[in-house]
Amino acid sequence: MARRLMLALFSALFVLYVAGPVLWLLSSSLQMESEITAVPPNWLPPHPGLHNFSAIFSAGDSAEYVNRGIAGFLPSGAANLLPSLYNSLQVGLWVAALNLVFSLTAAYAIAVIDFKGRRATLYTVLATRVIPDIALVVPMFLVIRNLGLINSLGALVVTYLAVTVPFTIFILISYFEGIPRDLYRASRIDGCGHWGALRHVYLPLSLPALVAALMFAFLTSWNEFLFALVLTQNVAAQTLPIIIAGFVMDFTTSFSFVNAAGVIAILPPVLLAVIFQRYIVSGLTAGAVKG
């Protein structure tokens, strides 16, 4: 009994540790600036409202924001928040789609086709992710500049593909190797080539791994900050993390506005994770246990 109580206590503390910042973000996004900065803090909104979100979507000037009685102001660049949200969606969707195209064929070849240097190819692909991103900033900047893609969404798509493709290949290889080899042999006997076997055998059976790979690519591009900061100096091409980070670089920070922007930023990935949770878990754990 004591063991169960201790386990429940530590589980509750862990959940509070993980979920606490998110709950505070949600609570503070519904409060006025004076309520957020009150001492002691208001853990629950005394007068909850959507005024911060309406300010985001209207993106009026600072004077209008003060006159609403919120005792806050709109940061400089507030009007760029929604366009940056659209940029992040574009980049994330393109990276996820292209990731699937490139990773599928590579994973199929490594997992199914017997060719010389098969394992060496896999290890070479995975070795590219051993290098920390900070060490790749300057080389990637030079490559993107030579391609003429600086200050464009294409620069982010190309860069994020280089970052995410190796890991999505690894996810798909683990799942492909778990599919019975007899199904592949049967498809070959029935006259399927490699494209036919991939299309009719491996794709239908690999939905969890495909969803996990898509989610990983999308979330990585959605949350990435370092490359986006270096490769996009033009506001029109910047993504959501860069714009939100700029809000706290002003002389005075409006916590109510920043927290409301944070809630908007986490909604798309959270909704996708909730919808595809079952596929994500099974896809990421594929190949973990064999025997």
N, C-alpha and C positions, 0 to 999 in steps of 0.2 A: 504493500500500500504506500509506504513512504517513497519507494522508488518511482511509483506512478505519479505521486504528487510532485516530486522533484523534476521528473520529466515534463510534466505539464507546466510547471513554473518556468523552466528554462525555455520551453517551446514558446510560451507566452512572451517572455522577454525578448526572444529572438524575433518573433513576429512584430513586436512593438519597435524593435531596433530597425527592422527593414521597412515596415509600413509607416512608422512615425513621420519621417520627412514628407512622405507623399500625402498623408492625412493633413499635416500642417499646411502644405502647399494648397490643397483643396480648400481648407478652412480659411486661410488668409486671402485667397482669391475672391472670397465672398464678403470681405470686410472692407471698410473704409480705411484710408491711410492712418487716421488718428487712432482707430481701433487696433490696427496691427502694431503700432509703436507704443501702445499703452503699457504701463508697468503697474501690476503684473500683466503678462500677456493674456489675451483672450483666446483660449484654446478652441472655443466654439464661437462662431460669429454671433454677437449680440443682436445685430440687425442685418441678417444676410440679404444680399441683393446681387444683381447682375450688372451693377453700374460699371465695374471695371471691364467687363466683356463688351458692354455697349460702347465704352470709350475706345476699345481696340478696333471695333468694326466701323466706328464713325471716324476715328483718327483725327479729331479736331485739334485745334491748337491748345497750348497750355492754359490760356485764359479761360477757354470754354470748359476745360476740365475742372478748374478751380470753382467756377461759377455753379457747377453742378452740386456743390456742397460736399465733395468727396475729400476735400483738404489734401489734394494731391495734384499731380501734373502729368502731362504726357511727355515721355522722354523724347529727345531729338531722334529722329528716324522712326518714330512710331508708325508713320504711314507706310513704312517698308515691311512691316510685319506680315501682313497677309500676302503680298507678292513673294516674300521669301518662303512662306508656307507652300505656295504653289511651286516654287523652284525645288524645294525639298521633295515634294511629291513627284515631280517630273524626274528628278535624278534617281530617286529610290525605285521608281517603277522601271525606268530604263536599265538600271543596274541589275535589278532582279530578273528582268526578261533576258537580257544578254548573258547574264550569269548562267541561266538555265541552258541556253543554246551552247555556250562554250563548254560548260561542265559536263553536260550529258554525254557528248561524243567522247570527250577525253576519259571520263570515268568508265564508260562502256569499253573503250579500247583497253584500258589498263586492267579492268576487272575480268573481262571475258576473253579477249583475244590473246593467244599465246604468241608473243614475239620476243625477240632478243632484246634485253635491256628493259624489260617490263618493270621490274622492281626499281631499277635505277631511275627510271622516268618518274615513278611515284615519289621517291625520296628527293629527287631534284625539285619537283613541284612543291613539296612540303617544306623543303629547305628555304624557299623564298620567304616563308612567313617567320623564319627565325630572326630575320633582321628587323630591328625595331623601326617603327614608322618614322621616328625623328631622324634616323640615319638616311632615309630615302627622300626627305623633303627637297634637298638641293638637286639631286639627280632627276627627280620627277619634275621639278620646276624647269630644269633645262630642257628636258624632253618635251614637255608641254609647250614651252616657249618656241622651240624649233618647229613644232607642229602648228603653231599659230593659233592655239586654243586658249591662251591666257584670257582671263575674265569672261569665260563662257561656261555654260553648263556642260558642254562636251568635255572640258578639262576635268571636271569632277567625275563624269561617267567613266572616262578612260582610266583615271587614277583609282577609283573605287573597284573597278574590275580587276586591276592588278592586285589589289589587296584581298578581295573576297573570293576570286575564282579558285585559288589553291585549296581553301578550306571546303568550299562546296564540292569540289572534286573528291576530296577525302570522304565527305558525308555520303556521296552517291556510290563511291567504290565500296564502302562498308555495307551498304544496302544491297548493291548488285551481287556481291559475293555471297550474301545470305540467300539469294534465290536459287532453288535447286538447279543444278547444272543440266539435269535431264530435260528440263523445259527448253533450254537453249538447243540441246541436241535434237529434240523433237521438231523444233521450228526449222532447223537446218535441213532435216530429212524431208520435211514438207515443202521445201523449196525456198524458204526465206533466206535472203541475204542478211548481211549484218544490219542494214537499215531496217529490214522487215522484222528481224528479231528484236531490235531495240524498240520499234514502234508497237509491235503486237504482243511482246512478252514482257519486256523490262519496264516500259512506261506504265502499263496498267497496274503492275504489281508494286510500283515504287512511289505511289502517291504520298505516303508519309515523308519519305526522304525528299521528294521534290518540294513539298510544302516547307519542310525544315530549311532546305537550301534557299528557297525564295525568301523566307522570313529572315534568315541570317543576312542575306545580301541587302535586303531592304532596310533592316534595322541598323546595319553597319553604316550604310550611306546616310541614313536619317540622322544618326547621332554624331557622325564624324565632324571634327572641328579643325584639326591641325592643317590638313591639306586644303580644306575650304578657305581657311584664313589666308594661306599663302598664295593660292592660285586664283582667288577672286577678290580683286581690290575694287571692282565696280559693284556698286550697290545693287544694280539691276540683276546681277548674276549670283549674289550671295544667298546662302541658304539660312534656314531658321536658327541654328545654333549661333551663327555669326551675328545676326541681327539682335538676338536676345542678349548676347554677351555685351553688345554695344550699349544696351540700356543701363548697365551698371557701371559704365565708364563716364557717365555724366557727372557734373559737379555735385548734384544731389540725386539720390536714387528714389524713385517711386516704387516702394515695395509692393503696393497693391497692384500696380500695372504689371510689374515684372512677374509676380506670382500668377496673375491671370494669363499672361503670355505663356508661362511654363505649363499651365494646365492644358492650354490649346496644343502645345508642343507634344505632350505625352499622350494625348487622346488617340491619334491614329495608330501608333504602335501597340498601345494597350488593347484597343479594340481588335486589331488583327491577331494579337497573341491569344486573347480570350476565344475568338472564333475558331482559330486553328490549333488550339492547345493540344488536343489529342494527337494530331498529326505531328506536331513539333516534338513532343516527348518521344513518340515511337520512332520518329525519323532520326533524332539525335542519338538514341540508345541502340540503334540497329548495329549489329555486329559486336556489341560490347560483351556478349556471352556466347560462346560457341562450344559445341561438344555434343 
